[in-house]
Amino acid sequence: MFFIRDFPDSSGWKNHRRSFSAKNDIGREIVANVGALGAMIALTDAVSREAGEKVVLSRVPEAFLELDKKAHNMGFEKAKILLK
């Protein structure tokens, strides 16, 4: 589970507090880090969604491809909702 806080701070950044539970949202806790990475990509625009997904999927065993893709996309989508 990761949290994003929702209050302005002295730096001018807006923080959001929301939770993402890999166990509740995806069904497996093991992919929480992939969900968090998807959220960070969405919040920072450091790399494109597709580039982030490509890297994640290139590093996981084939048996976990769909699970990790789902977690990455869920984290990305939940973070993008916060930016609206």
GUVEX-517488 format. One line per field, with one value per residue: residue number from 1; residue in three letters; x, y, z of N, C-alpha, C, CB in turn. Coordinates in pm, 1 decimal, m for minus. Last residue first. Glycine has a CB too. Layout:
residues N
torti	[NUM  ...]
guba	[ala  ...]
n.px	[X  ...]
n.py	[Y  ...]
n.pz	[Z  ...]
ca.px	[X  ...]
ca.py	[Y  ...]
ca.pz	[Z  ...]
c.px	[X  ...]
c.py	[Y  ...]
c.pz	[Z  ...]
cb.px	[X  ...]
cb.py	[Y  ...]
cb.pz	[Z  ...]
end
This chain:
residues 84
torti	[84  83  82  81  80  79  78  77  76  75  74  73  72  71  70  69  68  67  66  65  64  63  62  61  60  59  58  57  56  55  54  53  52  51  50  49  48  47  46  45  44  43  42  41  40  39  38  37  36  35  34  33  32  31  30  29  28  27  26  25  24  23  22  21  20  19  18  17  16  15  14  13  12  11  10  9  8  7  6  5  4  3  2  1]
guba	[lys  leu  leu  ile  lys  ala  lys  glu  phe  gly  met  asn  his  ala  lys  lys  asp  leu  glu  leu  phe  ala  glu  pro  val  arg  ser  leu  val  val  lys  glu  gly  ala  glu  arg  ser  val  ala  asp  thr  leu  ala  ile  met  ala  gly  leu  ala  gly  val  asn  ala  val  ile  glu  arg  gly  ile  asp  asn  lys  ala  ser  phe  ser  arg  arg  his  asn  lys  trp  gly  ser  ser  asp  pro  phe  asp  arg  ile  phe  phe  met]
n.px	[m653.1  m475.3  m600.7  m606.3  m341.4  m335.6  m494.9  m343.9  m104.9  m202.8  m310.0  m81.0  63.6  m119.1  m131.8  133.0  151.9  m30.5  84.7  341.8  406.6  515.3  751.5  908.0  1009.4  1126.8  963.6  765.5  901.2  950.1  686.3  586.2  746.2  667.1  394.2  405.0  727.9  888.0  805.2  559.0  481.7  249.7  297.4  517.0  400.6  219.6  396.3  520.0  306.5  270.1  511.0  482.7  269.7  269.7  219.0  m45.6  m311.2  m537.5  m575.2  m695.9  m610.8  m331.0  m253.7  m414.8  m360.6  m488.8  m395.5  m327.7  m111.4  29.4  151.9  420.0  511.3  665.3  500.3  210.7  m132.9  m235.0  m261.9  m24.0  m47.9  72.7  52.5  85.2]
n.py	[1566.1  1420.4  1193.6  1041.2  959.1  763.8  565.2  502.3  396.0  175.7  29.7  m22.0  m185.1  m398.8  m504.3  m581.4  m777.8  m967.0  m1029.1  m1137.3  m1357.6  m1548.8  m1432.0  m1220.9  m883.6  m693.4  m595.2  m466.8  m229.3  m119.5  m78.9  103.5  325.3  372.2  432.4  668.3  826.4  975.9  1175.5  1254.0  1236.8  1086.3  858.3  751.0  692.0  491.1  289.3  241.6  134.1  m102.0  m224.0  m264.1  m446.4  m712.6  m866.6  m874.4  m924.9  m797.6  m535.1  m407.6  m546.3  m567.0  m310.4  m29.8  296.2  605.0  948.4  1268.0  1480.8  1805.7  2049.7  2272.2  2483.4  2440.8  2413.8  2232.8  2138.2  1793.6  1486.7  1219.4  893.3  572.4  222.3  m116.1]
n.pz	[m1185.5  m1043.8  m955.2  m1183.2  m1198.3  m995.0  m1106.6  m1339.7  m1227.7  m1082.9  m1301.2  m1457.3  m1277.7  m1243.0  m1504.4  m1537.1  m1339.0  m1444.8  m1692.7  m1610.1  m1458.8  m1624.2  m1715.0  m1471.6  m1559.7  m1722.9  m1914.2  m1774.3  m1704.6  m1959.9  m2051.2  m1865.6  m1926.1  m2191.8  m2157.0  m2010.4  m2034.3  m1748.5  m1577.9  m1484.4  m1216.7  m1193.1  m1349.8  m1217.2  m971.4  m1048.4  m1131.4  m882.6  m740.3  m885.6  m823.6  m550.2  m538.0  m607.0  m382.8  m312.3  m531.8  m614.2  m685.1  m466.3  m233.2  m273.8  m329.2  m259.0  m229.6  m110.9  m89.7  m69.9  m247.3  m255.4  m456.1  m386.3  m243.8  m28.1  191.9  65.2  66.3  70.3  55.5  m12.1  m93.7  m0.8  m74.7  0.0]
ca.px	[m763.1  m425.4  m565.8  m733.1  m389.6  m259.4  m534.3  m478.6  m101.6  m131.6  m396.1  m189.6  122.2  m78.1  m253.0  75.6  231.4  m48.3  m48.7  326.7  355.6  396.8  634.5  885.7  933.8  1202.4  1086.0  734.7  850.3  1061.3  779.3  528.6  747.7  807.1  434.7  337.8  591.6  892.1  948.8  582.0  601.1  261.2  183.8  530.3  508.8  171.3  299.7  598.0  367.4  163.5  483.2  590.2  251.7  285.1  353.2  39.1  m180.9  m552.5  m521.6  m723.4  m752.5  m409.6  m236.1  m381.4  m369.8  m424.2  m484.5  m329.1  m240.4  41.1  29.4  371.9  415.8  735.9  569.3  323.0  m23.7  m231.4  m340.6  m90.4  m12.5  m12.4  124.8  0.0]
ca.py	[1635.1  1539.7  1298.3  1093.1  1058.2  888.4  625.5  559.5  510.0  283.5  73.1  58.8  m62.0  m315.9  m455.8  m482.5  m655.8  m912.6  m967.1  m1024.9  m1240.0  m1586.5  m1438.1  m1351.1  m979.1  m740.8  m659.3  m597.3  m321.2  m155.4  m162.9  m30.6  265.2  340.4  316.3  550.4  801.5  895.2  1156.0  1258.6  1313.7  1211.9  945.6  790.7  791.3  617.8  345.3  293.5  259.1  m2.1  m192.4  m177.1  m310.3  m615.3  m871.0  m770.8  m976.1  m934.0  m627.4  m361.0  m519.6  m685.1  m412.1  m157.0  194.2  476.1  843.2  1150.4  1411.8  1665.4  1997.2  2146.8  2512.0  2445.5  2540.9  2253.5  2219.9  1923.7  1590.2  1317.1  1021.0  687.4  348.4  0.0]
ca.pz	[m1254.9  m1111.5  m858.1  m1131.3  m1295.5  m979.6  m979.5  m1350.4  m1319.2  m1014.8  m1190.9  m1511.5  m1331.7  m1129.2  m1438.9  m1628.2  m1328.2  m1310.3  m1686.4  m1702.6  m1388.4  m1546.3  m1803.3  m1533.0  m1477.2  m1607.2  m1961.7  m1832.7  m1602.5  m1871.7  m2127.2  m1875.0  m1793.5  m2161.3  m2236.3  m1955.3  m2080.5  m1870.8  m1601.0  m1629.7  m1252.2  m1119.6  m1380.0  m1356.9  m978.8  m992.4  m1225.7  m995.1  m695.3  m879.6  m963.6  m598.9  m486.2  m715.6  m439.6  m253.0  m486.9  m565.4  m785.2  m602.4  m256.9  m237.5  m432.7  m197.4  m332.5  m91.5  m137.9  16.3  m242.4  m221.1  m398.1  m444.5  m349.9  m155.6  173.4  156.7  12.1  135.0  m10.2  75.0  m153.4  23.8  m67.9  0.0]
c.px	[m817.8  m535.2  m525.6  m707.0  m522.1  m310.0  m461.1  m522.3  m237.5  m130.2  m330.3  m282.3  11.8  m21.3  m217.8  m49.4  179.4  27.5  m74.0  192.0  329.7  332.1  505.6  754.6  920.3  1130.2  1163.5  857.6  831.8  1015.6  896.0  624.5  696.0  818.5  578.2  386.0  535.3  748.1  974.0  730.4  619.7  377.2  200.6  418.3  529.8  277.8  247.1  506.0  449.9  216.8  369.9  567.4  358.9  268.2  376.2  174.0  m96.6  m423.0  m540.8  m679.4  m781.9  m557.6  m319.9  m372.9  m327.5  m452.0  m414.0  m437.0  m229.1  m97.7  47.7  240.1  364.6  642.7  641.4  396.7  88.5  m117.0  m343.5  m158.7  m91.2  42.1  25.5  90.2]
c.py	[1749.2  1619.6  1428.0  1207.3  1119.1  995.7  757.6  627.6  579.8  410.5  188.4  111.5  31.0  m182.0  m361.9  m420.0  m546.0  m781.1  m901.7  m954.7  m1120.9  m1465.7  m1469.3  m1353.2  m1113.1  m846.3  m725.6  m669.1  m460.4  m255.7  m210.0  m126.2  123.4  273.8  274.7  425.0  676.0  873.1  1073.2  1244.9  1336.7  1298.6  1083.2  888.2  840.1  726.3  479.8  355.5  322.4  133.7  m89.2  m137.0  m216.0  m470.4  m766.1  m758.4  m861.2  m995.6  m773.6  m459.6  m487.1  m663.6  m535.4  m261.4  65.4  384.8  710.9  1055.4  1290.3  1605.3  1847.8  2109.9  2387.6  2480.3  2552.0  2380.9  2230.5  2004.8  1718.5  1428.3  1125.6  809.5  462.0  123.0]
c.pz	[m1172.2  m1181.9  m924.2  m1033.5  m1250.1  m1075.8  m956.6  m1221.0  m1322.0  m1098.1  m1115.8  m1402.7  m1381.6  m1176.0  m1323.2  m1564.8  m1420.4  m1294.1  m1550.9  m1688.2  m1480.3  m1477.6  m1727.3  m1612.3  m1548.9  m1523.3  m1847.2  m1886.0  m1662.2  m1766.4  m2039.4  m1945.9  m1795.1  m2024.8  m2206.6  m2025.8  m2013.1  m1913.7  m1726.8  m1663.6  m1401.0  m1165.7  m1315.4  m1394.4  m1122.1  m1002.6  m1178.9  m1100.3  m807.0  m838.5  m972.4  m744.2  m539.3  m669.5  m549.0  m322.2  m433.7  m515.1  m743.8  m710.7  m403.3  m268.3  m401.6  m307.1  m264.6  m209.8  m114.4  m34.6  m152.6  m210.4  m377.5  m380.8  m419.3  m271.2  39.4  118.7  113.6  76.1  72.9  m3.8  m75.6  m47.7  m53.8  0.0]
cb.px	[m875.4  m320.3  m454.0  m814.3  m406.0  m109.2  m506.4  m578.8  m61.7  10.7  m425.4  m269.0  221.6  25.7  m337.7  40.8  377.0  m1.5  m157.4  343.6  452.4  434.4  656.4  884.5  793.9  1236.6  1174.8  634.7  716.7  1119.6  832.9  394.0  666.4  894.0  419.6  184.9  588.3  967.9  1013.6  527.4  720.8  275.9  53.2  527.6  639.9  129.1  184.1  683.2  455.3  54.9  446.1  725.7  254.1  185.2  379.6  60.3  m106.5  m608.5  m373.1  m655.1  m798.7  m391.0  m88.0  m485.6  m280.2  m471.6  m521.6  m354.1  m287.2  119.6  m94.2  475.0  477.6  803.8  667.6  419.5  m74.0  m216.0  m483.1  10.1  m44.0  m24.7  213.8  m97.2]
cb.py	[1537.5  1500.6  1251.4  980.6  993.7  862.8  528.8  451.0  464.5  241.0  m44.7  m21.8  m94.1  m390.1  m574.1  m547.6  m685.2  m1014.0  m1071.7  m1072.9  m1199.7  m1691.3  m1542.9  m1460.6  m922.9  m625.1  m556.8  m581.1  m269.4  m29.9  m86.0  m26.1  347.8  467.6  346.3  563.5  786.4  757.6  1087.8  1389.9  1245.3  1183.5  881.0  666.4  731.8  599.1  249.0  181.4  234.5  m46.2  m321.2  m246.9  m310.8  m644.9  m1008.3  m799.4  m1048.9  m1019.3  m599.0  m228.9  m405.1  m718.4  m450.7  m197.2  227.5  410.8  862.6  1189.6  1370.5  1646.7  2027.2  2032.9  2602.5  2312.5  2560.9  2132.1  2360.6  1909.3  1540.4  1377.7  1025.6  714.4  368.6  m0.5]
cb.pz	[m1288.0  m1211.4  m769.0  m1062.4  m1434.6  m1003.3  m863.6  m1387.5  m1461.3  m982.9  m1094.2  m1611.5  m1446.3  m1043.7  m1388.0  m1765.2  m1360.1  m1204.9  m1714.4  m1845.0  m1281.1  m1441.6  m1911.3  m1425.8  m1442.9  m1520.4  m2032.2  m1943.6  m1543.6  m1803.9  m2249.3  m1949.0  m1697.8  m2165.6  m2384.7  m1968.1  m2234.7  m1848.8  m1479.7  m1688.1  m1199.7  m973.8  m1332.4  m1449.5  m924.1  m846.0  m1246.1  m1058.1  m571.7  m782.9  m1042.6  m584.7  m333.2  m824.7  m495.4  m106.6  m602.6  m673.2  m808.6  m624.9  m169.1  m88.6  m446.0  m89.2  m459.7  38.8  m289.8  165.9  m384.0  m89.8  m488.4  m426.0  m450.4  m182.3  284.2  154.7  m27.0  288.6  m35.4  171.3  m309.5  173.4  m192.6  122.1]
end
